[in-house]
Each structure stands twice: as structure tokens, then as C-alpha cells.
Amino acid sequence: MKVIQTKNYQDMSEKAAQFILEKIKSKPDFQLGLATGGTPVTTYQNLIQDHQTNQTSYQLVTTFNLDEYIGLSNEDPNSYHYYMNKHLFSEIDIPADQTFIPNGLAEDLERECIEYDALISKYNGIDLQILGLGHNGHIGFNEPGTPFDKQTHIVTLADSTVEANARFFDSIEDVPTQAITMGIGSIMKSKEILLLVSGREKHEALQKLLHDEVNELFPASILQRHKNVTIIADEDAIIGKDMMQSKSAYR
Ligand SMILES: N[C@@H]1[C@@H](O)[C@H](O)[C@@H](COP(=O)(O)O)O[C@@H]1O
């Protein structure tokens, strides 16, 4: 795994956007795996800025999101559909029918999972998957204990994940308790992975990812076994400086 240390969150976001842009420029029909959460928001802002300044085109790019809550409509401000439209899709020239996110309102959710994996395969897999890191080591919504060979599946969120994500909702009771997520098996099939980590509060998780033995109780540890992973992490996440950092919803 290659680790790139940046000064701060802004710097991490700029480097991440540059990293993604280089790939898209070298392969215009790029299959890009996307993540949500607070961490990639400014990376997406940088992609938008570049699109406005340099007209980088997404006409041939296809995107696949990692996960979606079960039970939220696409218009719900807390759904990942809404998040992606707001933070990226509505501001670049990507055709709507080339952006894929699991449907958390599908009548047959099991079938939705199978079809999502089939769709990714139909597009010959993901060229670059962007990931964030949960405090408990989750990637996508793969919580501790998830078997490494799982493909896209339905999960019940860990209490700690519900608590961590409650900051985006009016109250913790509003946080859905279930989600559809690409499995570790699906994520590991990506040709390349870019993991973004920011902030003191992610320091312990990043240390475990880098140094613990690979184990299902810390899902992100599996990344040690992927051949092409780059981690862009800020100083706070790498060094774990003893400082309080406030983090507002979606920055
Ligand atoms: N399902 C998402 C993940 O895709 C995200 O990467 C992670 C970290 O989120 P954040 O970047 O807000 O810390 O947790 C969420 O629950």
C-alpha cells in the first residue's frame, strides 16, 4: 500500500482530485467507484472546480456508488442518491444513466444486490474505487465481522455507525438501521483503490488498517491484500496529534 501524507484535509482533497483526474484523462471511458460520507466532499468540490476551469469531460465515465440506506427516497437529503447529485453529479457533465447507486427502495432487495454486482461485471469492473474509512474499520457499510467474500448485500448497521452518521440527521432515531452495500468481495475486485482518511479521530482506525493482521473484525485490514491501494491521509490521521478537531456535517 502506498501512503501519501498531506498537511491537512484541504490538501488531501486536492491530491485526491488530482489523482482521480489523471486516471480519467488517461482513460476517458473510466469506471469510477464512489464513496459518500464527510471525507470525500471537498475532493468532489475540486473535481467540479476542475470541470469548470479545464472542462474535463465525464461524458464517457461511468460511476458506481458503494452503498445506500434502505428506505430513504432519492429526494431524501440524507440518501446517498441526494448526496451524489448535490456534491458531484449535478455539477459535471456525466449522463444520468451512467451513474449507478444501489436502490434502497427496491421491492426485492436481494435481487437488487445480485443485479448490482452483475451490472458492475457488465461494465468490466471498477477501474478505481474511492473509499472512506469508518471508525470501526468499516468500508462501504461492511461492518466488523462481515465475511471477506461477500458481494453486494443487505446489512444491519452497527450501533457505532448509526451514532457516527447521526450527525447528518435531525435525530438518531431517523438514521436508517439497514443499508445495501457492495461487499468486501466486490470492493476487492476493483483494479485500483484510493482510500481517503482525514482527522485525528481516524488515527486509530488507520493504524489498525496498516499494522493489524488481516481479520474480519476490522474489515479495512483486507486492503493489505489488494495489489494496488493508495492511501491519501492527512497529518492528523497519520500522526494522530493530540488535538480536538470539530467536524461539521459534510464539512
Ligand atoms: N457508508 C459510509 C462510508 O462509505 C464512509 O466512507 C464512512 C466514513 O464516513 P466519513 O467520511 O463521514 O467519516 O462511513 C459511512 O458510514
The ligand as a Gaussian input file, in Angstrom:
#p B3LYP/6-31G(d) Opt

LIG

0 1
 N      -21.113000       4.298000       4.440000
 C      -20.237000       5.389000       4.716000
 C      -18.879000       5.070000       4.199000
 O      -18.917000       4.920000       2.787000
 C      -17.940000       6.161000       4.640000
 O      -16.717000       6.044000       3.976000
 C      -17.701000       6.043000       6.119000
 C      -16.878000       7.170000       6.716000
 O      -17.601000       8.366000       6.751000
 P      -16.963000       9.792000       6.985000
 O      -16.160000      10.095000       5.769000
 O      -18.132000      10.722000       7.138000
 O      -16.135000       9.701000       8.205000
 O      -18.902000       5.852000       6.820000
 C      -20.175000       5.864000       6.182000
 O      -20.983000       5.148000       7.034000

